[in-house]
Amino acid sequence: MASDKPIKPLIAPPTGGEASVVLERRAQRIQPPHMFQVVLLNDDFTPMEFVVHVIQEFFSKDRETATQIMLKIHLEGKGICGVYTRDVANTKVELVLQAARQAGHPLQCLCEPVE
Ligand code: TYC
């Protein structure tokens, strides 16, 4: 049988005619996403022109910037082509490796977390 007890409202009805809203202050819990840098590695066989093309195509750099990045990789052994969220970075790596394989070049590409 249902109780006849009156139900106590959880929110007190406004007393002065106006409806009132209470906003609770809560600690901010959302963190920015971890970012990942996509890195190309140097090798002795992949043509410079192919690397410049890859950097332009997959990392949206203009020809001059792409050439600078390629030369840095050529001289220093590795270089960052772009910084993205995890899924985008992994997809870029796969696309670059696929293009390199298809063209018959040993170009290596990896992604690593940004410190
Ligand atoms: N070292 C290559 C050459 O002399 C050029 C090159 C640059 C290769 C960058 C890979 O990620 C690379 N043909």
Backbone and ligand atoms as CSV (ligand in chain L), in Angstrom:
chain,resi,resn,atom,element,x,y,z
A,1,MET,N,N,0.833,-1.214,0.000
A,1,MET,CA,C,0.000,0.000,0.000
A,1,MET,C,C,0.862,1.256,0.000
A,2,ALA,N,N,0.502,2.243,-0.768
A,2,ALA,CA,C,1.296,3.472,-0.846
A,2,ALA,C,C,1.150,4.283,0.433
A,3,SER,N,N,2.280,4.917,0.852
A,3,SER,CA,C,2.239,5.723,2.059
A,3,SER,C,C,1.512,7.039,1.798
A,4,ASP,N,N,0.882,7.542,2.822
A,4,ASP,CA,C,0.191,8.826,2.684
A,4,ASP,C,C,1.064,9.999,3.078
A,5,LYS,N,N,2.338,9.675,3.448
A,5,LYS,CA,C,3.259,10.730,3.890
A,5,LYS,C,C,3.479,11.757,2.782
A,6,PRO,N,N,3.418,13.052,3.042
A,6,PRO,CA,C,3.665,14.039,1.979
A,6,PRO,C,C,5.122,13.983,1.513
A,7,ILE,N,N,5.332,14.175,0.199
A,7,ILE,CA,C,6.685,14.150,-0.360
A,7,ILE,C,C,7.357,15.496,-0.115
A,8,LYS,N,N,8.544,15.417,0.487
A,8,LYS,CA,C,9.276,16.655,0.786
A,8,LYS,C,C,10.028,17.107,-0.471
A,9,PRO,N,N,9.799,18.319,-0.967
A,9,PRO,CA,C,10.523,18.747,-2.178
A,9,PRO,C,C,12.024,18.845,-1.909
A,10,LEU,N,N,12.826,18.380,-2.882
A,10,LEU,CA,C,14.279,18.466,-2.752
A,10,LEU,C,C,14.737,19.907,-2.910
A,11,ILE,N,N,14.077,20.618,-3.797
A,11,ILE,CA,C,14.422,22.024,-4.009
A,11,ILE,C,C,13.306,22.856,-3.403
A,12,ALA,N,N,13.692,23.718,-2.497
A,12,ALA,CA,C,12.678,24.538,-1.845
A,12,ALA,C,C,12.068,25.492,-2.863
A,13,PRO,N,N,10.765,25.646,-2.837
A,13,PRO,CA,C,10.154,26.593,-3.777
A,13,PRO,C,C,10.609,28.009,-3.448
A,14,PRO,N,N,10.745,28.857,-4.457
A,14,PRO,CA,C,11.194,30.229,-4.198
A,14,PRO,C,C,10.223,30.931,-3.253
A,15,THR,N,N,10.816,31.737,-2.408
A,15,THR,CA,C,9.988,32.402,-1.404
A,15,THR,C,C,9.513,33.765,-1.871
A,16,GLY,N,N,10.343,34.428,-2.688
A,16,GLY,CA,C,9.998,35.814,-3.027
A,16,GLY,C,C,9.367,35.991,-4.389
A,17,GLY,N,N,8.741,34.968,-4.939
A,17,GLY,CA,C,8.080,35.113,-6.234
A,17,GLY,C,C,8.970,34.749,-7.406
A,18,GLU,N,N,10.269,35.074,-7.365
A,18,GLU,CA,C,11.207,34.793,-8.452
A,18,GLU,C,C,11.745,33.366,-8.321
A,19,ALA,N,N,11.898,32.672,-9.448
A,19,ALA,CA,C,12.550,31.360,-9.426
A,19,ALA,C,C,14.036,31.580,-9.187
A,20,SER,N,N,14.701,30.675,-8.434
A,20,SER,CA,C,16.129,30.856,-8.192
A,20,SER,C,C,16.897,29.597,-8.581
A,21,VAL,N,N,18.105,29.804,-9.095
A,21,VAL,CA,C,18.962,28.699,-9.513
A,21,VAL,C,C,20.258,28.801,-8.731
A,22,VAL,N,N,20.691,27.683,-8.155
A,22,VAL,CA,C,21.951,27.681,-7.427
A,22,VAL,C,C,22.987,26.943,-8.257
A,23,LEU,N,N,24.101,27.595,-8.610
A,23,LEU,CA,C,25.176,26.949,-9.361
A,23,LEU,C,C,26.266,26.529,-8.391
A,24,GLU,N,N,26.618,25.244,-8.473
A,24,GLU,CA,C,27.683,24.737,-7.610
A,24,GLU,C,C,29.024,24.956,-8.293
A,25,ARG,N,N,30.029,25.393,-7.531
A,25,ARG,CA,C,31.367,25.515,-8.115
A,25,ARG,C,C,32.069,24.160,-8.003
A,26,ARG,N,N,32.536,23.642,-9.118
A,26,ARG,CA,C,33.208,22.337,-9.094
A,26,ARG,C,C,34.630,22.479,-9.609
A,27,ALA,N,N,35.530,21.625,-9.107
A,27,ALA,CA,C,36.918,21.648,-9.570
A,27,ALA,C,C,36.947,21.286,-11.061
A,28,GLN,N,N,37.781,21.991,-11.831
A,28,GLN,CA,C,37.904,21.716,-13.265
A,28,GLN,C,C,38.645,20.394,-13.450
A,29,ARG,N,N,38.006,19.429,-14.132
A,29,ARG,CA,C,38.626,18.112,-14.257
A,29,ARG,C,C,39.080,17.807,-15.685
A,30,ILE,N,N,38.698,18.652,-16.628
A,30,ILE,CA,C,39.045,18.362,-18.018
A,30,ILE,C,C,40.490,18.784,-18.287
A,31,GLN,N,N,41.259,17.846,-18.821
A,31,GLN,CA,C,42.669,18.135,-19.150
A,31,GLN,C,C,42.789,18.301,-20.663
A,32,PRO,N,N,43.715,19.121,-21.115
A,32,PRO,CA,C,43.941,19.180,-22.572
A,32,PRO,C,C,44.494,17.827,-23.042
A,33,PRO,N,N,44.233,17.436,-24.301
A,33,PRO,CA,C,44.689,16.110,-24.749
A,33,PRO,C,C,46.206,16.038,-24.818
A,34,HIS,N,N,46.762,14.837,-24.585
A,34,HIS,CA,C,48.195,14.647,-24.809
A,34,HIS,C,C,48.478,14.852,-26.288
A,35,MET,N,N,49.610,15.473,-26.583
A,35,MET,CA,C,49.952,15.732,-27.978
A,35,MET,C,C,51.130,14.850,-28.402
A,36,PHE,N,N,51.151,14.529,-29.695
A,36,PHE,CA,C,52.173,13.620,-30.229
A,36,PHE,C,C,52.837,14.255,-31.447
A,37,GLN,N,N,54.168,14.214,-31.467
A,37,GLN,CA,C,54.879,14.778,-32.613
A,37,GLN,C,C,55.221,13.667,-33.601
A,38,VAL,N,N,54.992,13.998,-34.861
A,38,VAL,CA,C,55.316,13.034,-35.926
A,38,VAL,C,C,56.704,13.377,-36.445
A,39,VAL,N,N,57.572,12.368,-36.414
A,39,VAL,CA,C,58.992,12.563,-36.710
A,39,VAL,C,C,59.379,11.749,-37.943
A,40,LEU,N,N,60.164,12.363,-38.826
A,40,LEU,CA,C,60.763,11.618,-39.946
A,40,LEU,C,C,62.222,11.365,-39.613
A,41,LEU,N,N,62.705,10.199,-40.017
A,41,LEU,CA,C,64.107,9.837,-39.778
A,41,LEU,C,C,64.888,9.913,-41.087
A,42,ASN,N,N,66.156,10.251,-40.963
A,42,ASN,CA,C,67.001,10.284,-42.154
A,42,ASN,C,C,67.388,8.871,-42.580
A,43,ASP,N,N,67.665,8.712,-43.856
A,43,ASP,CA,C,68.289,7.486,-44.370
A,43,ASP,C,C,69.109,7.894,-45.586
A,44,ASP,N,N,69.859,6.953,-46.123
A,44,ASP,CA,C,70.775,7.299,-47.225
A,44,ASP,C,C,70.152,7.114,-48.602
A,45,PHE,N,N,68.912,6.662,-48.670
A,45,PHE,CA,C,68.369,6.245,-49.968
A,45,PHE,C,C,67.156,7.046,-50.454
A,46,THR,N,N,66.302,7.471,-49.525
A,46,THR,CA,C,65.091,8.196,-49.954
A,46,THR,C,C,65.497,9.526,-50.600
A,47,PRO,N,N,65.013,9.806,-51.808
A,47,PRO,CA,C,65.379,11.076,-52.459
A,47,PRO,C,C,64.848,12.288,-51.683
A,48,MET,N,N,65.655,13.340,-51.639
A,48,MET,CA,C,65.256,14.577,-50.947
A,48,MET,C,C,63.913,15.086,-51.476
A,49,GLU,N,N,63.747,15.003,-52.794
A,49,GLU,CA,C,62.521,15.531,-53.406
A,49,GLU,C,C,61.285,14.787,-52.905
A,50,PHE,N,N,61.429,13.478,-52.685
A,50,PHE,CA,C,60.302,12.693,-52.178
A,50,PHE,C,C,59.947,13.132,-50.754
A,51,VAL,N,N,60.963,13.383,-49.942
A,51,VAL,CA,C,60.715,13.794,-48.552
A,51,VAL,C,C,60.014,15.163,-48.524
A,52,VAL,N,N,60.477,16.065,-49.381
A,52,VAL,CA,C,59.837,17.396,-49.452
A,52,VAL,C,C,58.365,17.229,-49.849
A,53,HIS,N,N,58.125,16.377,-50.816
A,53,HIS,CA,C,56.748,16.122,-51.274
A,53,HIS,C,C,55.880,15.567,-50.128
A,54,VAL,N,N,56.427,14.612,-49.395
A,54,VAL,CA,C,55.692,14.000,-48.272
A,54,VAL,C,C,55.344,15.055,-47.217
A,55,ILE,N,N,56.321,15.897,-46.894
A,55,ILE,CA,C,56.084,16.911,-45.853
A,55,ILE,C,C,55.028,17.915,-46.319
A,56,GLN,N,N,55.060,18.260,-47.597
A,56,GLN,CA,C,54.038,19.180,-48.125
A,56,GLN,C,C,52.660,18.522,-48.101
A,57,GLU,N,N,52.599,17.285,-48.580
A,57,GLU,CA,C,51.307,16.599,-48.732
A,57,GLU,C,C,50.645,16.249,-47.407
A,58,PHE,N,N,51.422,15.643,-46.497
A,58,PHE,CA,C,50.815,15.078,-45.293
A,58,PHE,C,C,50.871,16.019,-44.092
A,59,PHE,N,N,51.725,17.043,-44.175
A,59,PHE,CA,C,51.850,17.943,-43.024
A,59,PHE,C,C,51.514,19.386,-43.399
A,60,SER,N,N,50.960,19.545,-44.597
A,60,SER,CA,C,50.433,20.846,-45.039
A,60,SER,C,C,51.445,21.990,-44.918
A,61,LYS,N,N,52.677,21.719,-45.269
A,61,LYS,CA,C,53.701,22.777,-45.241
A,61,LYS,C,C,53.914,23.307,-46.663
A,62,ASP,N,N,54.288,24.591,-46.738
A,62,ASP,CA,C,54.622,25.107,-48.071
A,62,ASP,C,C,55.997,24.556,-48.478
A,63,ARG,N,N,56.329,24.741,-49.746
A,63,ARG,CA,C,57.533,24.099,-50.281
A,63,ARG,C,C,58.800,24.526,-49.531
A,64,GLU,N,N,58.861,25.815,-49.207
A,64,GLU,CA,C,60.064,26.328,-48.533
A,64,GLU,C,C,60.218,25.702,-47.132
A,65,THR,N,N,59.135,25.701,-46.377
A,65,THR,CA,C,59.175,25.110,-45.031
A,65,THR,C,C,59.498,23.622,-45.114
A,66,ALA,N,N,58.872,22.929,-46.072
A,66,ALA,CA,C,59.105,21.488,-46.232
A,66,ALA,C,C,60.581,21.224,-46.549
A,67,THR,N,N,61.172,22.082,-47.373
A,67,THR,CA,C,62.585,21.914,-47.741
A,67,THR,C,C,63.482,22.123,-46.519
A,68,GLN,N,N,63.140,23.123,-45.702
A,68,GLN,CA,C,63.924,23.386,-44.485
A,68,GLN,C,C,63.857,22.194,-43.528
A,69,ILE,N,N,62.654,21.631,-43.361
A,69,ILE,CA,C,62.492,20.479,-42.458
A,69,ILE,C,C,63.285,19.283,-43.002
A,70,MET,N,N,63.183,19.058,-44.319
A,70,MET,CA,C,63.907,17.927,-44.940
A,70,MET,C,C,65.411,18.076,-44.711
A,71,LEU,N,N,65.932,19.297,-44.914
A,71,LEU,CA,C,67.375,19.515,-44.752
A,71,LEU,C,C,67.815,19.309,-43.304
A,72,LYS,N,N,66.958,19.729,-42.379
A,72,LYS,CA,C,67.258,19.525,-40.957
A,72,LYS,C,C,67.356,18.021,-40.655
A,73,ILE,N,N,66.408,17.254,-41.193
A,73,ILE,CA,C,66.429,15.797,-40.991
A,73,ILE,C,C,67.700,15.211,-41.611
A,74,HIS,N,N,68.006,15.668,-42.820
A,74,HIS,CA,C,69.186,15.168,-43.551
A,74,HIS,C,C,70.473,15.439,-42.749
A,75,LEU,N,N,70.532,16.596,-42.128
A,75,LEU,CA,C,71.757,16.986,-41.411
A,75,LEU,C,C,71.797,16.473,-39.972
A,76,GLU,N,N,70.638,16.398,-39.323
A,76,GLU,CA,C,70.619,16.072,-37.881
A,76,GLU,C,C,70.100,14.663,-37.573
A,77,GLY,N,N,69.562,13.988,-38.586
A,77,GLY,CA,C,69.131,12.599,-38.368
A,77,GLY,C,C,67.646,12.423,-38.162
A,78,LYS,N,N,66.980,13.441,-37.644
A,78,LYS,CA,C,65.526,13.368,-37.468
A,78,LYS,C,C,64.940,14.769,-37.385
A,79,GLY,N,N,63.640,14.857,-37.579
A,79,GLY,CA,C,62.993,16.169,-37.498
A,79,GLY,C,C,61.492,16.040,-37.323
A,80,ILE,N,N,60.920,17.009,-36.609
A,80,ILE,CA,C,59.476,17.022,-36.334
A,80,ILE,C,C,58.744,17.663,-37.516
A,81,CYS,N,N,57.740,16.951,-38.008
A,81,CYS,CA,C,56.959,17.476,-39.133
A,81,CYS,C,C,55.643,18.102,-38.690
A,82,GLY,N,N,55.151,17.717,-37.493
A,82,GLY,CA,C,53.906,18.291,-37.006
A,82,GLY,C,C,53.561,17.702,-35.653
A,83,VAL,N,N,52.648,18.364,-34.943
A,83,VAL,CA,C,52.220,17.914,-33.611
A,83,VAL,C,C,50.694,17.806,-33.620
A,84,TYR,N,N,50.186,16.640,-33.191
A,84,TYR,CA,C,48.760,16.349,-33.307
A,84,TYR,C,C,48.276,15.543,-32.102
A,85,THR,N,N,46.970,15.367,-32.007
A,85,THR,CA,C,46.430,14.428,-31.026
A,85,THR,C,C,46.798,13.007,-31.464
A,86,ARG,N,N,46.665,12.050,-30.539
A,86,ARG,CA,C,47.179,10.688,-30.765
A,86,ARG,C,C,46.686,10.049,-32.071
A,87,ASP,N,N,45.382,10.069,-32.287
A,87,ASP,CA,C,44.826,9.378,-33.462
A,87,ASP,C,C,45.274,10.017,-34.760
A,88,VAL,N,N,45.294,11.348,-34.781
A,88,VAL,CA,C,45.722,12.045,-36.003
A,88,VAL,C,C,47.196,11.742,-36.276
A,89,ALA,N,N,48.023,11.783,-35.223
A,89,ALA,CA,C,49.462,11.511,-35.388
A,89,ALA,C,C,49.678,10.092,-35.922
A,90,ASN,N,N,48.978,9.101,-35.337
A,90,ASN,CA,C,49.132,7.709,-35.802
A,90,ASN,C,C,48.696,7.556,-37.257
A,91,THR,N,N,47.631,8.239,-37.617
A,91,THR,CA,C,47.163,8.163,-39.006
A,91,THR,C,C,48.197,8.760,-39.960
A,92,LYS,N,N,48.801,9.895,-39.561
A,92,LYS,CA,C,49.848,10.519,-40.411
A,92,LYS,C,C,50.999,9.539,-40.619
A,93,VAL,N,N,51.428,8.873,-39.529
A,93,VAL,CA,C,52.539,7.915,-39.634
A,93,VAL,C,C,52.181,6.825,-40.643
A,94,GLU,N,N,50.972,6.264,-40.523
A,94,GLU,CA,C,50.562,5.192,-41.439
A,94,GLU,C,C,50.531,5.660,-42.882
A,95,LEU,N,N,50.002,6.867,-43.103
A,95,LEU,CA,C,49.906,7.390,-44.473
A,95,LEU,C,C,51.286,7.609,-45.087
A,96,VAL,N,N,52.215,8.149,-44.268
A,96,VAL,CA,C,53.579,8.395,-44.764
A,96,VAL,C,C,54.262,7.071,-45.092
A,97,LEU,N,N,54.155,6.081,-44.181
A,97,LEU,CA,C,54.810,4.787,-44.414
A,97,LEU,C,C,54.240,4.098,-45.649
A,98,GLN,N,N,52.933,4.215,-45.809
A,98,GLN,CA,C,52.273,3.611,-46.973
A,98,GLN,C,C,52.782,4.253,-48.273
A,99,ALA,N,N,52.871,5.590,-48.269
A,99,ALA,CA,C,53.349,6.299,-49.472
A,99,ALA,C,C,54.797,5.932,-49.770
A,100,ALA,N,N,55.626,5.832,-48.713
A,100,ALA,CA,C,57.045,5.495,-48.899
A,100,ALA,C,C,57.184,4.079,-49.457
A,101,ARG,N,N,56.456,3.132,-48.867
A,101,ARG,CA,C,56.501,1.732,-49.338
A,101,ARG,C,C,56.078,1.644,-50.790
A,102,GLN,N,N,54.989,2.343,-51.097
A,102,GLN,CA,C,54.439,2.304,-52.453
A,102,GLN,C,C,55.450,2.833,-53.472
A,103,ALA,N,N,56.230,3.841,-53.035
A,103,ALA,CA,C,57.227,4.435,-53.938
A,103,ALA,C,C,58.553,3.668,-53.882
A,104,GLY,N,N,58.642,2.682,-53.001
A,104,GLY,CA,C,59.858,1.869,-52.915
A,104,GLY,C,C,60.998,2.523,-52.160
A,105,HIS,N,N,60.655,3.452,-51.220
A,105,HIS,CA,C,61.694,4.129,-50.427
A,105,HIS,C,C,61.650,3.636,-48.980
A,106,PRO,N,N,62.820,3.622,-48.322
A,106,PRO,CA,C,62.873,3.095,-46.941
A,106,PRO,C,C,62.570,4.144,-45.860
A,107,LEU,N,N,62.011,5.273,-46.245
A,107,LEU,CA,C,61.725,6.372,-45.316
A,107,LEU,C,C,61.001,5.860,-44.064
A,108,GLN,N,N,61.510,6.262,-42.898
A,108,GLN,CA,C,60.885,5.855,-41.639
A,108,GLN,C,C,60.226,7.047,-40.948
A,109,CYS,N,N,59.076,6.776,-40.336
A,109,CYS,CA,C,58.269,7.815,-39.715
A,109,CYS,C,C,57.703,7.241,-38.420
A,110,LEU,N,N,57.727,8.025,-37.357
A,110,LEU,CA,C,57.181,7.542,-36.079
A,110,LEU,C,C,56.553,8.701,-35.329
A,111,CYS,N,N,55.779,8.357,-34.299
A,111,CYS,CA,C,55.257,9.443,-33.473
A,111,CYS,C,C,55.663,9.224,-32.020
A,112,GLU,N,N,55.877,10.318,-31.315
A,112,GLU,CA,C,56.307,10.241,-29.916
A,112,GLU,C,C,55.587,11.317,-29.105
A,113,PRO,N,N,55.327,11.014,-27.813
A,113,PRO,CA,C,54.609,11.999,-26.997
A,113,PRO,C,C,55.413,13.282,-26.816
A,114,VAL,N,N,54.745,14.396,-26.832
A,114,VAL,CA,C,55.395,15.678,-26.572
A,114,VAL,C,C,55.601,15.776,-25.064
A,115,GLU,N,N,56.791,16.143,-24.636
A,115,GLU,CA,C,57.106,16.230,-23.178
A,115,GLU,C,C,56.295,17.338,-22.521
L,1,TYC,N1,N,69.490,11.641,-46.726
L,1,TYC,C1,C,68.647,11.544,-47.900
L,1,TYC,C2,C,69.496,11.762,-49.153
L,1,TYC,O1,O,70.613,12.225,-49.059
L,1,TYC,C3,C,67.521,12.581,-47.859
L,1,TYC,C4,C,66.545,12.360,-46.761
L,1,TYC,C5,C,66.110,13.440,-46.012
L,1,TYC,C6,C,66.044,11.096,-46.480
L,1,TYC,C7,C,65.198,13.269,-44.983
L,1,TYC,C8,C,65.123,10.904,-45.452
L,1,TYC,O2,O,63.763,11.823,-43.746
L,1,TYC,C9,C,64.692,11.994,-44.711
L,1,TYC,N2,N,68.928,11.415,-50.303
